[in-house]
């Protein structure tokens, strides 16, 4: 981790600069251990690449206010800010966190609840320098974070670090203001909107509401690219809702936060500068490095089948999925794997690609790849033509599910399969 380097560098450069925290925004010192519980992920977004058009100016002189949605709550919070794709150090002189204003539950406003506004610090300093290619984790800040709520994280940088590290398919409106506006509670300064998440890659909470994290690793289907914007209807969102539920049909469901590590267009085996590193290459960053990760649900491989010039080798896909399982087991993480969903009618469909999908799914169902299987294929396919999606579960492009389809996926996950330990290796 580079956090120690970041803190030391920022302290050396900015000590004594007089960067005062406004009296109206409480600055929380480094956590003193007053809060109890464990750190878990309540929200995350995998950094996917460098935002086009930001190579020269970045977001210099502007405030970014990211809107994210929690899966579980806590009594303290911390954030991770990434400069993975920046070419110069990213200087952030102001950063705040707040809960959305009352009534703002779907991210349609930049207003915040003033009682929850907190100045974020890094090693006790309100300014942090994030090296090019690196990230910074804030100090813990004491703030009540509700489950199933919008949190607004604002950052201001006076200078450009080059390309902005971003997640392009947020399905969530975030905001931009000219100048330094991190402490603006009304949202009036935020005259610009954005369909992206910028710099922010994780929100963790401390408390007793959850004792672990489950990560959803996947591509655009996990990213939820055809779900209703601002409504939090991706399948990991619905899964989080099920885990929060006390429905009697589920006996002692696991107490996990849910984080989404989907990247649209992502492949298991091949890196892509526009769609993120391969699942094999980002597994540690996006899954194993999450706090108290207990389980991962993997739904990767469809783009390896769709995007290659020739039909993918099904054995290579299966071997890649097994590799992820082995690496998860080495860290005590349980693996639930999904069958690959139908795509007949999509422009990339061919009979040869369908044959690859069937062979990969056969291997997944044979119980030799994962600890447990969630059969998304069976849940979504048309019973009269299993090569395609059922009409009500089809967004219209014959590849990505509708909101109803995403809900069906989440309802298919056996919550009890998320509990317990990883399968022992022979």
C-alpha positions, -999 to +999 in steps of 0.1 A: +000+000+000+012+035-008-008+053+019+022+058+041+042+074+012+012+096+004+009+108+040+046+115+044+048+133+011+017+155+018+029+163+053+063+174+040+050+196+013+020+211+030+030+215+066+026+251+076+008+263+044-022+276+064-047+254+046-073+260+073-105+239+075-136+261+075-152+263+110-185+251+095-170+218+084-158+195+112-124+180+106-120+146+120-086+135+133-071+101+127-093+075+142-086+069+179-104+036+180-135+049+197-157+032+171-161-005+172-167-032+147-149-041+115-142-022+082-163-034+053-169-021+018-203-004+014-196+009-022-169+006-048-162+012-084-133-003-103-111+023-120-116+016-157-092+040-175-083+076-183-112+099-190-110+111-226-103+148-231-087+153-196-051+148-205-041+185-204-063+201-177-077+172-158-102+186-133-079+215-123-098+244-106-130+225-103-148+205-075-160+170-083-190+158-062-194+121-066-228+105-057-226+069-045-251+045-029-244+025+003-251-012+008-246-012+046-243+015+072-217+023+099-206+048+125-174+059+107-163+061+071-132+064+049-127+068+012-101+057-014-091+082-041-072+070-071-047+086-095-041+053-113-042+068-148-028+102-139+006+112-154+015+136-126+009+138-088-027+147-080-029+174-053-062+175-035-064+205-011-100+199+000-122+168+004-155+163+021-180+136+028-217+140+036-250+122+034-275+134+008-300+160+019-333+147+032-355+135+004-325+131-020-325+093-022-319+089-059-290+112-066-309+139-084-294+168-063-260+179-052-274+191-018-262+175+014-274+172+050-253+199+067-252+180+100-233+152+083-207+173+064-172+163+073-138+175+061-117+144+051-081+142+063-051+121+053-027+115+081-043+144+099-037+168+069-065+183+048-043+182+018-030+151+002-007+144-028-016+112-046+013+100-068+008+091-104-003+055-106-012+055-069-041+059-045-047+074-011-070+062+017-085+089+040-085+088+078-116+075+095-142+101+100-169+098+126-203+102+108-234+081+109-237+064+075-271+049+068-276+018+047-293+021+013-285+059+012-267+083-011-233+096+001-217+126-016-179+128-017-164+161-030-128+167-040-110+199-052-076+200-070-061+234-080-038+218-106-039+191-132-025+156-127-031+148-163-058+122-173-086+117-147-090+082-134-126+074-138-154+048-140-175+057-172-207+037-168-219+050-134-256+050-142-256+078-116-255+116-119-226+132-102-218+170-101-191+195-110-186+231-097-161+258-108-137+266-080-135+252-045-170+242-034-165+211-013-183+226+017-213+238-003-244+223+014-271+236-009-255+222-041-261+256-058-224+258-069-227+225-088-239+237-121-223+209-141-234+172-142-214+141-150-223+105-158-190+093-144-174+086-111-140+104-109-111+097-086-133+080-060-130+042-060-142+030-026-163+039+004-158+018+035-177+019+068-169+009+103-195-005+126-215-035+137-240-037+109-218-061+088-189-083+094-176-088+059-176-078+022-189-096-008-175-084-042-194-088-075-167-091-102-178-088-138-183-069-170-212-046-182-238-070-169-225-065-134-218-028-141-256-026-148-252-005-180-289-009-190-304-004-156-325+027-149-301+056-141-301+068-106-324+040-094-298+016-081-312-014-099-280-032-109-280-068-097-254-062-070-277-034-057-306-058-055-284-084-038-275-058-012-311-052-006-317-090-001-288-091+024-303-062+044-337-079+045-348-100+075-372-121+054-380-153+073-374-174+041-336-168+047-322-183+079-295-161+093-283-144+060-247-133+060-241-097+072-221-084+043-216-051+025-218-055-013-193-038-037-196-037-074-164-045-094-179-046-128-163-028-158-182-025-190-165-044-218-141-061-194-126-095-204-112-122-183-081-129-203-072-098-223-064-062-211-080-033-229-070+003-224-106+014-229-122-013-208-098-020-180-072-046-173-082-082-177-100-099-148-070-120-142-048-088-138-072-068-116-084-095-093-061-085-064-068-048-068-106-050-072-114-081-050-087-093-026-077-058-015-112-049-003-117-048+035-127-081+051-137-097+018-154-130+026-169-140-008-168-130-045-194-136-072-177-139-106-195-133-138-168-129-164-161-144-198-188-133-222-167-106-237-138-130-243-164-149-264-179-119-281-149-096-288-123-120-302-117-121-340-122-159-337-142-179-312-125-180-279-109-212-266-134-224-240-107-243-221-087-210-218-117-193-203-124-221-179-087-223-169-088-185-162-118-188-140-101-217-121-071-195-116-093-168-100-108-194-077-073-207-067-062-171-059-093-164-039-088-196-019-053-186-010-068-157+008-097-176+024-123-161+001-153-182-010-161-181-047-195-182-063-194-184-100-221-175-126-230-193-158-227-170-188-261-156-200-276-159-235-270-134-263-288-147-294-300-116-314-271-095-304-249-082-332-220-104-320-239-136-320-227-166-341-234-203-337-197-208-331-197-183-302-228-199-288-210-232-288-182-218-267-206-203-242-223-237-238-190-255-233-179-229-206-213-233-188-211-270-189-177-269-171-190-244-146-220-266-138-198-297-135-188-283-101-151-282-108-145-245-111-162-227-082-173-234-046-209-228-056-227-219-088-254-193-095-271-202-128-278-168-144-282-186-177-310-207-166-327-178-148-327-155-178-330-176-209-360-180-230-375-214-223-386-217-260-351-206-273-324-211-247-299-193-269-316-160-262-329-139-232-365-142-221-383-111-234-392-095-201-356-099-190-341-084-221-332-047-222-337-047-259-301-053-271-304-091-265-273-091-243-279-069-213-308-075-189-336-052-181-343-040-146-365-071-142-337-092-155-312-077-130-336-084-102-340-120-113-303-124-113-300-112-077-329-133-066-312-164-081-282-160-057-284-184-028-276-162+002-265-191+023-239-200-004-221-167+004-215-179+040-188-202+052-152-208+042-136-214+009-133-250-003-102-267+010-077-275-017-065-311-021 
